[in-house]
Amino acid sequence: MRVRPHRGHKTEVAVDAPRRDDAAVQVFATVVFVCVYAGLAAGRVPGLRLDRSGIALFGAIALLAAGALDMERAWAAIDAGTLALLFGLMVVSAQLHQSGFYGAVTQRLATARVGPRGLLALLVIVAGGLSAVLQNDIVCLAMPPLLLDVCTRRRLDPIPFLLALAAAANVGSAATLIGNPQNVLVGQRLGLSFGGYLLFALPSVAVGLLACWALACWRWRGRFELATDRVPDLPPRFDSGQVGKGLAVLAALVLVLLFSPMPRDAAALAAAGILLLSRSMSSRALIAAVDGQLLLLFIGLFVVHAAFETTGLPERALAQLAEHGIRLGDTPWFFGATLLLSNLVSNVPAVMLLLPVADGAADGYLLALVSTFAGNLLLVGSIANLIVVAEAERLGVHPRGRSWFLEHVRYGLPVTVVTMLAAAVSCAVIAP
């Protein structure tokens, strides 16, 4: 047994999993691991209706059923603190969504007396700012329907605004350790300082948000001009009391994370508990808005990784890479591996793969920042991208003459180049 201290958290006790000597079990655990990550990269299993969460969960079930990992070690592998923090943050964001906060924000955007570039700038600032303190996936789920209504009423092409929303949400979420699921995981596992990471990430996030706006203006230059001066009248459902309560709880949570030694998971659960105590908003509605699919993805991957680690193959693979001069512990290789894997299998699974290699705050800062920025390169690099596209397709919006994948690459590639350069400078100059 080993004791693993977490800065700012309760001391965790982790049980060392014994190596599995049974060759068949090792082979089975390795095959499941490879198949799960191949499925995550593809996003589906041919002939089946399994999504990424289903793939990870099925892999965990297969390992448990085959005896590659027993239930005791499976439960020990699941990081309850990370799941608790994610759950609490989701409840906070869901409460603001249900109370009409996102609708009110979008209405303010819609009624702003600005042209398309000004509207795009406001969207990037709002989406990036909200994603820094709320889960970017929920921001990307709440805003597309309202944004599409704004574009329709203003007779604007919604494509640049939707892609800018996804890119800004990704970039903005990199500013804090609660902005997205992978940052939550990195912060919890490595015990990173909330304020320290914020100071490290802010300069490159500011550059990234500017790039999101400038590159969208350049990419769609002259092709989203206003055809009318009429602005929409959107009367969103708005409960001022509940919005005030939600914002007060969110502000208190951020202050606790910045200045209190209280564990982050406990603070987020306390915030969620306060919001569940309501006379006007159903707890059933709030809990139903929690992204259970994402939580199941984490649970499945925790179990799959625990089983794979018992084979000893990760250590041998790292040793063989080092023999060929590829040392993932070195910053350039770690940077490149984070960028590559985040686009092969999406950023949450990539972070789980690379966390065992991360050593100290500097690696944690790099992993959180680069894995989030990398999500803008390809459509499948971030769940937030997929949410925006899924919402657009549900509402009948499709790019003209090309697929969403290609449309996203044409905008996401230059955004990623700029943000990666900013991240590289931050890692070289500002990292602890």
Sequence and secondary structure as in RCSB ss.txt:
>XXXX:A:sequence
MRVRPHRGHKTEVAVDAPRRDDAAVQVFATVVFVCVYAGLAAGRVPGLRLDRSGIALFGAIALLAAGALDMERAW
AAIDAGTLALLFGLMVVSAQLHQSGFYGAVTQRLATARVGPRGLLALLVIVAGGLSAVLQNDIVCLAMPPLLLDV
CTRRRLDPIPFLLALAAAANVGSAATLIGNPQNVLVGQRLGLSFGGYLLFALPSVAVGLLACWALACWRWRGRFE
LATDRVPDLPPRFDSGQVGKGLAVLAALVLVLLFSPMPRDAAALAAAGILLLSRSMSSRALIAAVDGQLLLLFIG
LFVVHAAFETTGLPERALAQLAEHGIRLGDTPWFFGATLLLSNLVSNVPAVMLLLPVADGAADGYLLALVSTFAG
NLLLVGSIANLIVVAEAERLGVHPRGRSWFLEHVRYGLPVTVVTMLAAAVSCAVIAP
>XXXX:A:secstr
 EEE  TTS  EEE        HHHHHHHHHHHHHHHHHHHHSS TTS   HHHHHHHHHHHHHHHTSS HHHHH
HHS HHHHHHHHHHHHHHHHHHHTTHHHHHHHHHHH    HHHHHHHHHHHHHHHHHHS HHHHHHHHHHHHHHH
HHHHT  HHHHHHHHHHHHHHHHTTSTTSSHHHHHHHHHHT  HHHHHHHHHHHHHHHHHHHHHHHHHHTTTSS 
 S S          HHHHHHHHHHHHHHHHHHHH  S HHHHHHHHHHHHH  SSS HHHHHHTS HHHHHHHHH
HHHHHHHHHTTTHHHHHHHHHHHTT  TTSHHHHHHHHHHHHHHH HHHHHHHHTTT  HHHHHHHHHHHHHHHT
TTSGGG HHHHHHHHHHHHTT   SSS HHHHHHHHHHHHHHHHHHHHHHHHHHT  
